[in-house]
């Protein structure tokens, strides 16, 4: 496990992967896990209040999910998130389940849209990199345009440089004279000294990929837009279908893979409103999901954090954090941390955050993003 975490840290130092690279890496990881050939346990989650969608879109869906059961994810209390900044949202749902079910209702009531490309633009943040008494993290503005029918896919990346990772790191950085570059000596991750700068040295990229029949990925499954639209709108059935995309994975990884697959439907792929609603409702039924209160995203927006934590052993965990706007119920960001020790303000071995800026159908032709 230590070797795996070291690999994760090395990758994060060079910047968070693109969604496509993430999908390929996830396939490799889960394939190795599946080699253990353990059966996948299915447990019934704790009872929750039932939720009925308007227009019978998801009527009885959560109740069916609770009766059928979902793949369980053992969880334990995770580390405290950095304190909020800015105005806190008012009248936020009290629990993670309340928030996710409210988001499901909102999604079910949202009109369906269409376009030539499914366009996602996001701020990627990766680290931490320790530079003396504080940590820095790299930032990249990334965008993708995946076709609704057979056609080329487009990808863009704009490096934004490195900056202190947290408000506490920023205070330490200012106390150190606000340096604009840091050189890290060779260590277990890098064989040679590495230099990180506030001003990016790498040029932006903008590339076209040849047409493929199924450009969208969920777990290890490939889909076209029609296949995404045909996914089940019942939470229990959707959970089963996501689990079937990677069979034979032992616990606790099986539940983790399914939960991550459900979260992909929230913005990474063009899930129609009813499928997106089912994904929110299914996530609400997963044992161990909890609210961590108000969280500030790297771009300064406030939302409510919903986390799931997986125990890796040796006192370390992995955490998946979804930050949701409690007023609009849109996903603001997702964060994955690995090698996270227990305790408040503990420093993870690796953390990768995706701040969602745009996730929508568009007819606009792809173009390189501009710096904010």
C-alpha positions, 0 to 999 in steps of 0.5 A: 500500500505504501508503494501505491501511495508513493505512486499517487504522490508522484502523479499528483506532483506533476498535476492532476490527471485528465478525466480520460487518464483518471478513467484508465488509471482507475481501470488498472487499479480495479483490475488488480484488485479484482485479481483477489477474486473475493466475492462482493458483499451486498449489505442493506444500508440503515433505514432512511426516510423515503423520497418520492420524485414529482411526476413519478420520475423516481417514485419509490426509487429510494425505498427500492434502493433501501429494500434491495440494498447497495454495495456497502462502503465501510467508513470512519470519521475523516479529517476536518476540512479547512474552515469556511470563507465568505458567506455561509449558505442559509438553511442548508439541509441538516444531513448528507442524506437530506442534501443529496435527496434535495439535489435529486428532487432538483435534478428531477425537476430540471428540463433536459437539454441537448447539443453537439458537444458535452462540454466540461470546464474545470479547475484542477488542483493537485498536491500537496508539495512541501516547501519548507514550513508550508505546502503548495499545490499546482493549478490547471484550467482544463476543458473537454468537448465530447461529441453527442454523436460520432465525431472528434473529441477536443481537450485543452489545458492551461497551466496556472502555476503553483500557490499555497494550498490552504489559507494557513499555508498562505499565511506561512508563505507571506511570512516567508516573504512571498517567494515566487519559486521553490526548489525541492531537493531529491527525495523518494518521489523525485530523483533530481531537484524539482522547481515549482513556480507561481508563473507557469512555464509549460505552454497551454495545449489544445488537441483533437482526438479521432472519433470513437463510437463511445467517448464517455466512460463510467468506471470501466464502461464505455458509453455514447450519449444514447447509452448514458440516457438509457441508464436506469432511473431507479436508484437501486437498478442504477446502482446494480448496473454501475456495479456490473461495470466492474464485477468481482472487486472485493470490499471495501473497494467494490463499494468505493468503485460504485460510489465513484461511478455514481458521482461521475453521473453528476457532471462528468458525463451527459446524464439526463435529469432523471438519471442524475436524480437517481445517482443523487438518491443512490448516493444518499443510501450509501452507508457512511456518507456524511455532511462535513458542513460548509466548505470553501472551494479553491475558487472561493465559492461556499457549499456543503461538503458530503464525504465518504471515507475508506479505511486503508489500514495503518491509520490512513484513509482515502476520502471522496468529498463532493461540495454541493451548493445548498441553494441550487444543488449544483456540484461545485467541486469534488476532491479525492485525498489519499494516504490521509492520516486521522486527526484535525488538519492532518496532511494527506499524501496526495490530494486532487480537486476538480472545481466544476466551472461548466458542465453542459451541452453546447453547440459552440465550437471548441476553443482554448480556454483563457486564463481567469 
